[in-house]
Amino acid sequence: QVQLVESGGGLVQAGGSLRLSCAASGSTFSNWNMAWFRQNPGKEREVVAVISLSGNFTHYADSVKGRFTISRDNAKNTVILQMNGLKAEDTGVYYCAGDRLYGRLWLGDHGVALWGKGTPVTISS
């Protein structure tokens, strides 16, 4: 099984940037489609961005298009979420996730196989 550990969260002012990293261990990383989700208190967890096995395909939530970029380095077993132009509504706990099925990640299906423990992001206005 794959273990996922997020890092890079923190407090930043609106308009600023953060770079989240997710380190994977325990299995062949390139066999897993990867994604970032986020959750605010009182709200359901929502998908932010998804990336395919090789990194050739990506999808983004409308709310982050043009501001966030997901990437992966299969040699380093990492997936990155570069977040620019941050807004107060981007505040939340960000989770790294993985699944064999790309669509399951994009649909935010509760059957997603792999989850990290999350890293908090707070945007001050």
C-alpha positions as CSV (number, residue, x, y, z in Angstrom):
1,Q,0.0,0.0,0.0
2,V,1.1,3.6,-0.6
3,Q,1.5,6.1,2.2
4,L,1.0,9.8,1.4
5,V,2.4,12.7,3.5
6,E,1.6,16.3,2.7
7,S,3.6,19.3,3.5
8,G,3.8,23.0,2.6
9,G,0.7,24.4,4.2
10,G,0.6,27.5,6.2
11,L,-0.7,31.0,6.6
12,V,-0.4,33.5,3.7
13,Q,-2.0,36.7,2.7
14,A,-4.5,36.9,0.0
15,G,-2.8,37.2,-3.4
16,G,0.2,35.2,-2.2
17,S,1.4,31.8,-3.2
18,L,2.0,28.4,-1.6
19,R,3.5,25.2,-2.8
20,L,2.1,22.0,-1.4
21,S,4.0,18.7,-1.7
22,C,2.9,15.1,-1.3
23,A,5.5,12.4,-0.8
24,A,4.5,8.9,-1.5
25,S,6.1,5.7,-0.3
26,G,5.4,2.0,-0.2
27,S,4.5,1.1,-3.7
28,T,5.0,2.0,-7.4
29,F,3.9,5.6,-7.5
30,S,3.5,5.8,-11.2
31,N,0.7,3.2,-11.0
32,W,-1.5,5.8,-9.2
33,N,-3.4,8.7,-10.6
34,M,-3.1,11.5,-8.0
35,A,-5.2,14.4,-6.8
36,W,-5.5,17.2,-4.3
37,F,-8.7,17.7,-2.4
38,R,-9.6,20.4,0.2
39,Q,-12.1,20.7,2.9
40,N,-13.4,23.7,4.9
41,P,-15.2,23.3,8.2
42,G,-18.8,22.5,7.7
43,K,-18.3,21.7,4.0
44,E,-17.8,18.5,2.1
45,R,-14.4,17.6,0.8
46,E,-14.0,18.8,-2.8
47,V,-11.6,17.9,-5.5
48,V,-9.2,20.7,-6.5
49,A,-7.0,19.1,-9.2
50,V,-6.3,15.6,-10.6
51,I,-3.3,14.4,-12.6
52,S,-2.9,11.2,-14.6
53,L,-0.3,8.4,-14.2
54,S,2.3,10.0,-16.4
55,G,1.2,13.6,-15.9
56,N,-0.1,14.0,-19.4
57,F,-3.7,14.8,-18.3
58,T,-4.9,17.2,-15.7
59,H,-8.2,18.6,-14.5
60,Y,-9.0,21.5,-12.3
61,A,-12.0,22.7,-10.3
62,D,-13.4,25.8,-11.9
63,S,-12.7,27.8,-8.8
64,V,-8.9,27.3,-9.1
65,K,-8.4,27.2,-12.9
66,G,-5.6,29.6,-14.0
67,R,-4.3,29.9,-10.4
68,F,-3.3,26.4,-9.4
69,T,-1.1,23.9,-11.1
70,I,-0.8,20.2,-10.3
71,S,2.4,18.3,-11.3
72,R,4.1,15.1,-10.5
73,D,7.6,13.7,-10.5
74,N,7.5,9.9,-10.7
75,A,11.2,9.6,-10.2
76,K,10.9,11.4,-6.8
77,N,7.5,9.9,-5.9
78,T,6.0,13.4,-5.4
79,V,3.0,15.4,-6.5
80,I,3.0,19.1,-6.2
81,L,0.2,21.7,-6.1
82,Q,1.4,25.2,-6.9
83,M,-1.1,27.7,-5.7
84,N,-0.9,31.3,-6.9
85,G,-3.3,34.2,-6.5
86,L,-4.7,32.8,-3.3
87,K,-8.0,33.9,-2.0
88,A,-9.7,33.7,1.4
89,E,-12.0,31.0,0.0
90,D,-9.0,28.8,-0.7
91,T,-8.7,28.3,3.1
92,G,-9.0,24.7,4.2
93,V,-7.2,21.5,4.9
94,Y,-5.6,20.1,1.7
95,Y,-5.4,16.4,1.2
96,C,-3.3,14.4,-1.2
97,A,-5.1,11.4,-2.7
98,G,-4.5,8.6,-5.1
99,D,-6.5,6.0,-7.0
100,R,-6.1,3.5,-9.9
101,L,-9.1,5.2,-11.6
102,Y,-8.7,8.8,-12.8
103,G,-12.4,9.3,-12.9
104,R,-12.9,8.2,-9.3
105,L,-10.6,11.0,-8.2
106,W,-12.3,13.6,-10.4
107,L,-15.7,12.6,-9.2
108,G,-14.5,12.8,-5.7
109,D,-15.9,9.4,-5.1
110,H,-15.8,8.2,-1.5
111,G,-14.1,5.0,-2.7
112,V,-10.8,6.8,-3.4
113,A,-8.1,4.4,-2.3
114,L,-5.3,6.5,-0.9
115,W,-5.5,9.5,1.4
116,G,-2.9,11.6,3.2
117,K,-3.6,13.2,6.6
118,G,-3.8,16.7,5.2
119,T,-2.0,20.0,5.5
120,P,-3.8,23.2,6.6
121,V,-3.9,26.3,4.4
122,T,-5.1,29.6,5.8
123,I,-5.5,32.7,3.6
124,S,-5.8,36.0,5.4
125,S,-7.6,38.8,3.7
